[in-house]
């Protein structure tokens, strides 16, 4: 029962991340990296955010999976030239 609840919450969290990150990813893909300027996050921010997320999630499997998903989204939508 608890495992099912945890997986449901994990799915809900990933769905929320996808709903927020998908428009940002599409917007970043439609404009050149030089045009992103201050609106896009630099790729150098992905690892520090990942570490902060891991530190705050503790040892929970769901928390670690959410951190991995956030890092993946960050790395796929960040501006490489800052």
Biopython code that builds the backbone (N, CA, C, O; Angstrom):
import numpy as np
from Bio.PDB.StructureBuilder import StructureBuilder

atoms = [
    (1, "UNK", "N", (0.819, -1.188, 0.000)),
    (1, "UNK", "CA", (0.000, 0.000, 0.000)),
    (1, "UNK", "C", (0.872, 1.265, 0.000)),
    (1, "UNK", "O", (0.630, 2.188, -0.778)),
    (2, "UNK", "N", (1.884, 1.301, 0.874)),
    (2, "UNK", "CA", (2.752, 2.475, 0.929)),
    (2, "UNK", "C", (3.555, 2.639, -0.351)),
    (2, "UNK", "O", (3.775, 3.757, -0.817)),
    (3, "UNK", "N", (3.997, 1.505, -0.924)),
    (3, "UNK", "CA", (4.763, 1.574, -2.161)),
    (3, "UNK", "C", (3.903, 2.147, -3.280)),
    (3, "UNK", "O", (4.378, 2.951, -4.082)),
    (4, "UNK", "N", (2.647, 1.738, -3.335)),
    (4, "UNK", "CA", (1.733, 2.254, -4.345)),
    (4, "UNK", "C", (1.503, 3.748, -4.143)),
    (4, "UNK", "O", (1.477, 4.513, -5.107)),
    (5, "UNK", "N", (1.339, 4.158, -2.898)),
    (5, "UNK", "CA", (1.151, 5.576, -2.598)),
    (5, "UNK", "C", (2.377, 6.385, -2.994)),
    (5, "UNK", "O", (2.249, 7.459, -3.582)),
    (6, "UNK", "N", (3.571, 5.876, -2.674)),
    (6, "UNK", "CA", (4.801, 6.584, -3.032)),
    (6, "UNK", "C", (4.949, 6.703, -4.546)),
    (6, "UNK", "O", (5.337, 7.754, -5.057)),
    (7, "UNK", "N", (4.639, 5.626, -5.256)),
    (7, "UNK", "CA", (4.760, 5.676, -6.716)),
    (7, "UNK", "C", (3.727, 6.636, -7.310)),
    (7, "UNK", "O", (4.004, 7.317, -8.297)),
    (8, "UNK", "N", (2.552, 6.686, -6.715)),
    (8, "UNK", "CA", (1.538, 7.639, -7.171)),
    (8, "UNK", "C", (1.990, 9.067, -6.965)),
    (8, "UNK", "O", (1.818, 9.907, -7.849)),
    (9, "UNK", "N", (2.568, 9.358, -5.800)),
    (9, "UNK", "CA", (3.073, 10.700, -5.536)),
    (9, "UNK", "C", (4.237, 11.046, -6.459)),
    (9, "UNK", "O", (4.367, 12.182, -6.916)),
    (10, "UNK", "N", (5.078, 10.055, -6.723)),
    (10, "UNK", "CA", (6.194, 10.264, -7.647)),
    (10, "UNK", "C", (5.671, 10.598, -9.045)),
    (10, "UNK", "O", (6.173, 11.512, -9.699)),
    (11, "UNK", "N", (4.674, 9.863, -9.492)),
    (11, "UNK", "CA", (4.081, 10.129, -10.800)),
    (11, "UNK", "C", (3.455, 11.509, -10.860)),
    (11, "UNK", "O", (3.571, 12.210, -11.866)),
    (12, "UNK", "N", (2.796, 11.893, -9.793)),
    (12, "UNK", "CA", (2.191, 13.219, -9.730)),
    (12, "UNK", "C", (3.259, 14.306, -9.802)),
    (12, "UNK", "O", (3.089, 15.305, -10.500)),
    (13, "UNK", "N", (4.363, 14.106, -9.075)),
    (13, "UNK", "CA", (5.456, 15.085, -9.089)),
    (13, "UNK", "C", (6.086, 15.184, -10.477)),
    (13, "UNK", "O", (6.374, 16.283, -10.951)),
    (14, "UNK", "N", (6.300, 14.048, -11.125)),
    (14, "UNK", "CA", (6.879, 14.084, -12.472)),
    (14, "UNK", "C", (5.924, 14.734, -13.462)),
    (14, "UNK", "O", (6.355, 15.455, -14.362)),
    (15, "UNK", "N", (4.636, 14.485, -13.302)),
    (15, "UNK", "CA", (3.654, 15.129, -14.171)),
    (15, "UNK", "C", (3.671, 16.635, -14.013)),
    (15, "UNK", "O", (3.583, 17.367, -14.998)),
    (16, "UNK", "N", (3.784, 17.101, -12.779)),
    (16, "UNK", "CA", (3.852, 18.538, -12.527)),
    (16, "UNK", "C", (5.130, 19.129, -13.115)),
    (16, "UNK", "O", (5.110, 20.215, -13.694)),
    (17, "UNK", "N", (6.245, 18.406, -12.962)),
    (17, "UNK", "CA", (7.501, 18.874, -13.561)),
    (17, "UNK", "C", (7.386, 18.965, -15.070)),
    (17, "UNK", "O", (7.843, 19.933, -15.678)),
    (18, "UNK", "N", (6.780, 17.963, -15.669)),
    (18, "UNK", "CA", (6.624, 17.960, -17.112)),
    (18, "UNK", "C", (5.752, 19.105, -17.598)),
    (18, "UNK", "O", (6.025, 19.702, -18.639)),
    (19, "UNK", "N", (4.709, 19.409, -16.848)),
    (19, "UNK", "CA", (3.810, 20.496, -17.239)),
    (19, "UNK", "C", (4.504, 21.848, -17.161)),
    (19, "UNK", "O", (4.213, 22.742, -17.956)),
    (20, "UNK", "N", (5.411, 22.002, -16.219)),
    (20, "UNK", "CA", (6.125, 23.266, -16.067)),
    (20, "UNK", "C", (7.318, 23.333, -17.007)),
    (20, "UNK", "O", (7.593, 24.388, -17.579)),
    (21, "UNK", "N", (8.028, 22.228, -17.175)),
    (21, "UNK", "CA", (9.275, 22.245, -17.934)),
    (21, "UNK", "C", (9.064, 22.161, -19.439)),
    (21, "UNK", "O", (9.885, 22.685, -20.192)),
    (22, "UNK", "N", (8.005, 21.527, -19.901)),
    (22, "UNK", "CA", (7.803, 21.350, -21.341)),
    (22, "UNK", "C", (7.703, 22.679, -22.085)),
    (22, "UNK", "O", (8.368, 22.833, -23.109)),
    (23, "UNK", "N", (6.902, 23.653, -21.623)),
    (23, "UNK", "CA", (6.859, 24.938, -22.346)),
    (23, "UNK", "C", (8.202, 25.659, -22.334)),
    (23, "UNK", "O", (8.573, 26.298, -23.318)),
    (24, "UNK", "N", (8.926, 25.560, -21.230)),
    (24, "UNK", "CA", (10.230, 26.221, -21.155)),
    (24, "UNK", "C", (11.210, 25.576, -22.122)),
    (24, "UNK", "O", (12.004, 26.265, -22.762)),
    (25, "UNK", "N", (11.153, 24.246, -22.228)),
    (25, "UNK", "CA", (12.049, 23.530, -23.129)),
    (25, "UNK", "C", (11.729, 23.885, -24.578)),
    (25, "UNK", "O", (12.641, 24.086, -25.381)),
    (26, "UNK", "N", (10.457, 23.964, -24.916)),
    (26, "UNK", "CA", (10.075, 24.318, -26.282)),
    (26, "UNK", "C", (10.493, 25.744, -26.619)),
    (26, "UNK", "O", (10.969, 26.009, -27.723)),
    (27, "UNK", "N", (10.318, 26.656, -25.678)),
    (27, "UNK", "CA", (10.714, 28.041, -25.917)),
    (27, "UNK", "C", (12.214, 28.146, -26.124)),
    (27, "UNK", "O", (12.672, 28.888, -26.993)),
    (28, "UNK", "N", (12.979, 27.411, -25.336)),
    (28, "UNK", "CA", (14.439, 27.446, -25.483)),
    (28, "UNK", "C", (14.872, 26.826, -26.802)),
    (28, "UNK", "O", (15.851, 27.274, -27.398)),
    (29, "UNK", "N", (14.170, 25.814, -27.263)),
    (29, "UNK", "CA", (14.530, 25.159, -28.514)),
    (29, "UNK", "C", (14.204, 26.036, -29.720)),
    (29, "UNK", "O", (14.814, 25.881, -30.778)),
    (30, "UNK", "N", (13.253, 26.952, -29.575)),
    (30, "UNK", "CA", (12.827, 27.778, -30.690)),
    (30, "UNK", "C", (13.647, 29.042, -30.856)),
    (30, "UNK", "O", (13.468, 29.760, -31.839)),
    (31, "UNK", "N", (14.529, 29.331, -29.937)),
    (31, "UNK", "CA", (15.358, 30.516, -30.074)),
    (31, "UNK", "C", (16.825, 30.140, -29.953)),
    (31, "UNK", "O", (17.171, 29.217, -29.215)),
    (32, "UNK", "N", (17.685, 30.841, -30.666)),
    (32, "UNK", "CA", (19.114, 30.542, -30.579)),
    (32, "UNK", "C", (19.652, 30.825, -29.182)),
    (32, "UNK", "O", (19.095, 31.637, -28.442)),
    (33, "UNK", "N", (20.732, 30.152, -28.832)),
    (33, "UNK", "CA", (21.330, 30.299, -27.504)),
    (33, "UNK", "C", (21.767, 31.740, -27.246)),
    (33, "UNK", "O", (21.708, 32.208, -26.109)),
    (34, "UNK", "N", (22.204, 32.448, -28.291)),
    (34, "UNK", "CA", (22.639, 33.821, -28.114)),
    (34, "UNK", "C", (21.472, 34.732, -27.768)),
    (34, "UNK", "O", (21.651, 35.742, -27.087)),
    (35, "UNK", "N", (20.274, 34.379, -28.236)),
    (35, "UNK", "CA", (19.103, 35.198, -27.985)),
    (35, "UNK", "C", (18.528, 34.947, -26.597)),
    (35, "UNK", "O", (17.761, 35.770, -26.096)),
    (36, "UNK", "N", (18.877, 33.840, -25.970)),
    (36, "UNK", "CA", (18.297, 33.500, -24.669)),
    (36, "UNK", "C", (18.703, 34.508, -23.603)),
    (36, "UNK", "O", (17.904, 34.848, -22.730)),
    (37, "UNK", "N", (19.934, 34.982, -23.671)),
    (37, "UNK", "CA", (20.405, 35.999, -22.743)),
    (37, "UNK", "C", (20.138, 35.644, -21.303)),
    (37, "UNK", "O", (20.539, 34.573, -20.849)),
    (38, "UNK", "N", (19.462, 36.527, -20.564)),
    (38, "UNK", "CA", (19.188, 36.306, -19.160)),
    (38, "UNK", "C", (17.976, 35.430, -18.900)),
    (38, "UNK", "O", (17.728, 35.063, -17.752)),
    (39, "UNK", "N", (17.210, 35.083, -19.929)),
    (39, "UNK", "CA", (15.989, 34.305, -19.703)),
    (39, "UNK", "C", (16.267, 32.842, -19.481)),
    (39, "UNK", "O", (15.490, 32.177, -18.798)),
    (40, "UNK", "N", (17.369, 32.297, -20.043)),
    (40, "UNK", "CA", (17.687, 30.888, -19.890)),
    (40, "UNK", "C", (18.694, 30.684, -18.770)),
    (40, "UNK", "O", (19.487, 31.576, -18.465)),
    (41, "UNK", "N", (18.659, 29.515, -18.165)),
    (41, "UNK", "CA", (19.628, 29.203, -17.123)),
    (41, "UNK", "C", (20.892, 28.642, -17.764)),
    (41, "UNK", "O", (20.821, 27.881, -18.729)),
    (42, "UNK", "N", (22.032, 29.017, -17.231)),
    (42, "UNK", "CA", (23.291, 28.462, -17.706)),
    (42, "UNK", "C", (23.397, 27.008, -17.268)),
    (42, "UNK", "O", (22.889, 26.636, -16.210)),
    (43, "UNK", "N", (24.048, 26.195, -18.070)),
    (43, "UNK", "CA", (24.217, 24.778, -17.742)),
    (43, "UNK", "C", (25.040, 24.589, -16.470)),
    (43, "UNK", "O", (24.944, 23.546, -15.823)),
    (44, "UNK", "N", (25.833, 25.568, -16.113)),
    (44, "UNK", "CA", (26.647, 25.446, -14.898)),
    (44, "UNK", "C", (25.794, 25.473, -13.632)),
    (44, "UNK", "O", (26.302, 25.171, -12.552)),
    (45, "UNK", "N", (24.518, 25.825, -13.734)),
    (45, "UNK", "CA", (23.650, 25.834, -12.553)),
    (45, "UNK", "C", (23.001, 24.475, -12.298)),
    (45, "UNK", "O", (22.448, 24.256, -11.220)),
    (46, "UNK", "N", (23.055, 23.560, -13.264)),
    (46, "UNK", "CA", (22.372, 22.273, -13.117)),
    (46, "UNK", "C", (22.942, 21.427, -11.984)),
    (46, "UNK", "O", (22.184, 20.894, -11.173)),
    (47, "UNK", "N", (24.270, 21.296, -11.915)),
    (47, "UNK", "CA", (24.880, 20.459, -10.870)),
    (47, "UNK", "C", (24.679, 21.011, -9.465)),
    (47, "UNK", "O", (24.326, 20.245, -8.569)),
    (48, "UNK", "N", (24.887, 22.311, -9.231)),
    (48, "UNK", "CA", (24.628, 22.817, -7.872)),
    (48, "UNK", "C", (23.170, 22.634, -7.441)),
    (48, "UNK", "O", (22.905, 22.303, -6.285)),
    (49, "UNK", "N", (22.229, 22.847, -8.357)),
    (49, "UNK", "CA", (20.821, 22.626, -8.023)),
    (49, "UNK", "C", (20.559, 21.160, -7.708)),
    (49, "UNK", "O", (19.795, 20.841, -6.797)),
    (50, "UNK", "N", (21.198, 20.267, -8.466)),
    (50, "UNK", "CA", (21.043, 18.832, -8.233)),
    (50, "UNK", "C", (21.552, 18.469, -6.842)),
    (50, "UNK", "O", (20.901, 17.714, -6.120)),
    (51, "UNK", "N", (22.699, 18.996, -6.469)),
    (51, "UNK", "CA", (23.264, 18.714, -5.144)),
    (51, "UNK", "C", (22.365, 19.244, -4.029)),
    (51, "UNK", "O", (22.159, 18.565, -3.023)),
    (52, "UNK", "N", (21.832, 20.449, -4.201)),
    (52, "UNK", "CA", (20.914, 20.998, -3.206)),
    (52, "UNK", "C", (19.662, 20.138, -3.081)),
    (52, "UNK", "O", (19.176, 19.895, -1.976)),
    (53, "UNK", "N", (19.149, 19.685, -4.205)),
    (53, "UNK", "CA", (17.973, 18.832, -4.203)),
    (53, "UNK", "C", (18.255, 17.528, -3.463)),
    (53, "UNK", "O", (17.449, 17.086, -2.645)),
    (54, "UNK", "N", (19.407, 16.913, -3.755)),
    (54, "UNK", "CA", (19.775, 15.665, -3.072)),
    (54, "UNK", "C", (19.915, 15.876, -1.571)),
    (54, "UNK", "O", (19.476, 15.044, -0.777)),
    (55, "UNK", "N", (20.526, 16.989, -1.187)),
    (55, "UNK", "CA", (20.704, 17.269, 0.236)),
    (55, "UNK", "C", (19.365, 17.446, 0.942)),
    (55, "UNK", "O", (19.206, 17.022, 2.087)),
    (56, "UNK", "N", (18.410, 18.065, 0.272)),
    (56, "UNK", "CA", (17.120, 18.307, 0.910)),
    (56, "UNK", "C", (16.201, 17.092, 0.860)),
    (56, "UNK", "O", (15.288, 16.978, 1.679)),
    (57, "UNK", "N", (16.428, 16.177, -0.092)),
    (57, "UNK", "CA", (15.540, 15.018, -0.213)),
    (57, "UNK", "C", (15.895, 13.907, 0.753)),
    (57, "UNK", "O", (15.083, 13.010, 0.976)),
    (58, "UNK", "N", (17.079, 13.942, 1.329)),
    (58, "UNK", "CA", (17.493, 12.889, 2.247)),
    (58, "UNK", "C", (17.760, 11.598, 1.494)),
    (58, "UNK", "O", (18.327, 11.619, 0.402)),
    (59, "UNK", "N", (17.358, 10.486, 2.064)),
    (59, "UNK", "CA", (17.608, 9.187, 1.450)),
    (59, "UNK", "C", (16.364, 8.581, 0.826)),
    (59, "UNK", "O", (16.340, 7.381, 0.553)),
    (60, "UNK", "N", (15.334, 9.374, 0.596)),
    (60, "UNK", "CA", (14.110, 8.820, 0.031)),
    (60, "UNK", "C", (14.287, 8.542, -1.446)),
    (60, "UNK", "O", (14.853, 9.357, -2.175)),
    (61, "UNK", "N", (13.813, 7.414, -1.882)),
    (61, "UNK", "CA", (13.957, 7.023, -3.287)),
    (61, "UNK", "C", (13.184, 7.964, -4.206)),
    (61, "UNK", "O", (13.666, 8.337, -5.276)),
    (62, "UNK", "N", (11.993, 8.339, -3.783)),
    (62, "UNK", "CA", (11.174, 9.235, -4.588)),
    (62, "UNK", "C", (11.857, 10.591, -4.728)),
    (62, "UNK", "O", (11.870, 11.172, -5.814)),
    (63, "UNK", "N", (12.424, 11.096, -3.636)),
    (63, "UNK", "CA", (13.125, 12.380, -3.681)),
    (63, "UNK", "C", (14.317, 12.347, -4.615)),
    (63, "UNK", "O", (14.555, 13.300, -5.358)),
    (64, "UNK", "N", (15.067, 11.256, -4.583)),
    (64, "UNK", "CA", (16.237, 11.122, -5.455)),
    (64, "UNK", "C", (15.808, 11.045, -6.916)),
    (64, "UNK", "O", (16.457, 11.630, -7.783)),
    (65, "UNK", "N", (14.724, 10.331, -7.196)),
    (65, "UNK", "CA", (14.225, 10.237, -8.569)),
    (65, "UNK", "C", (13.749, 11.598, -9.078)),
    (65, "UNK", "O", (13.956, 11.936, -10.244)),
    (66, "UNK", "N", (13.119, 12.368, -8.211)),
    (66, "UNK", "CA", (12.683, 13.713, -8.595)),
    (66, "UNK", "C", (13.889, 14.589, -8.898)),
    (66, "UNK", "O", (13.878, 15.347, -9.868)),
    (67, "UNK", "N", (14.928, 14.491, -8.076)),
    (67, "UNK", "CA", (16.154, 15.264, -8.324)),
    (67, "UNK", "C", (16.781, 14.879, -9.665)),
    (67, "UNK", "O", (17.236, 15.746, -10.411)),
    (68, "UNK", "N", (16.804, 13.584, -9.967)),
    (68, "UNK", "CA", (17.344, 13.131, -11.249)),
    (68, "UNK", "C", (16.520, 13.667, -12.405)),
    (68, "UNK", "O", (17.077, 14.070, -13.427)),
    (69, "UNK", "N", (15.211, 13.678, -12.261)),
    (69, "UNK", "CA", (14.347, 14.197, -13.325)),
    (69, "UNK", "C", (14.570, 15.693, -13.525)),
    (69, "UNK", "O", (14.637, 16.169, -14.658)),
    (70, "UNK", "N", (14.686, 16.433, -12.422)),
    (70, "UNK", "CA", (14.935, 17.871, -12.520)),
    (70, "UNK", "C", (16.280, 18.159, -13.189)),
    (70, "UNK", "O", (16.393, 19.087, -13.990)),
    (71, "UNK", "N", (17.295, 17.362, -12.860)),
    (71, "UNK", "CA", (18.621, 17.555, -13.466)),
    (71, "UNK", "C", (18.556, 17.280, -14.968)),
    (71, "UNK", "O", (19.137, 18.014, -15.766)),
    (72, "UNK", "N", (17.854, 16.231, -15.340)),
    (72, "UNK", "CA", (17.715, 15.898, -16.750)),
    (72, "UNK", "C", (17.015, 17.015, -17.517)),
    (72, "UNK", "O", (17.420, 17.366, -18.625)),
    (73, "UNK", "N", (15.971, 17.564, -16.925)),
    (73, "UNK", "CA", (15.254, 18.674, -17.558)),
    (73, "UNK", "C", (16.159, 19.888, -17.673)),
    (73, "UNK", "O", (16.174, 20.562, -18.703)),
    (74, "UNK", "N", (16.913, 20.168, -16.619)),
    (74, "UNK", "CA", (17.833, 21.309, -16.628)),
    (74, "UNK", "C", (18.871, 21.157, -17.731)),
    (74, "UNK", "O", (19.126, 22.095, -18.486)),
    (75, "UNK", "N", (19.472, 19.967, -17.822)),
    (75, "UNK", "CA", (20.534, 19.740, -18.816)),
    (75, "UNK", "C", (19.998, 19.742, -20.243)),
    (75, "UNK", "O", (20.740, 20.038, -21.179)),
    (76, "UNK", "N", (18.735, 19.421, -20.419)),
    (76, "UNK", "CA", (18.194, 19.400, -21.778)),
    (76, "UNK", "C", (17.708, 20.776, -22.234)),
    (76, "UNK", "O", (17.490, 20.987, -23.427)),
    (77, "UNK", "N", (17.535, 21.715, -21.297)),
    (77, "UNK", "CA", (16.991, 23.009, -21.687)),
    (77, "UNK", "C", (17.907, 24.185, -21.339)),
    (77, "UNK", "O", (17.518, 25.338, -21.523)),
    (78, "UNK", "N", (19.100, 23.917, -20.846)),
    (78, "UNK", "CA", (19.973, 25.024, -20.418)),
    (78, "UNK", "C", (20.713, 25.635, -21.604)),
    (78, "UNK", "O", (20.814, 25.047, -22.680)),
    (79, "UNK", "N", (21.223, 26.833, -21.361)),
    (79, "UNK", "CA", (22.013, 27.566, -22.349)),
    (79, "UNK", "C", (23.464, 27.202, -22.139)),
    (79, "UNK", "O", (24.025, 27.470, -21.076)),
    (80, "UNK", "N", (24.076, 26.597, -23.133)),
    (80, "UNK", "CA", (25.451, 26.109, -22.993)),
    (80, "UNK", "C", (26.478, 27.220, -23.097)),
    (80, "UNK", "O", (27.580, 27.096, -22.563)),
    (81, "UNK", "N", (26.137, 28.295, -23.771)),
    (81, "UNK", "CA", (27.066, 29.413, -23.933)),
    (81, "UNK", "C", (26.591, 30.556, -23.050)),
    (81, "UNK", "O", (25.629, 31.248, -23.384)),
    (82, "UNK", "N", (27.257, 30.752, -21.938)),
    (82, "UNK", "CA", (26.884, 31.855, -21.025)),
    (82, "UNK", "C", (28.060, 32.770, -20.810)),
    (82, "UNK", "O", (27.951, 33.754, -20.078)),
]
sb = StructureBuilder()
sb.init_structure("model")
sb.init_model(0)
sb.init_chain("A")
sb.init_seg("    ")
for serial, (resi, resn, name, xyz) in enumerate(atoms, 1):
    if name == "N":
        sb.init_residue(resn, " ", resi, " ")
    sb.init_atom(name, np.array(xyz, "f"), 0.0, 1.0, " ", f" {name:<3s}", serial, name[0])
structure = sb.get_structure()
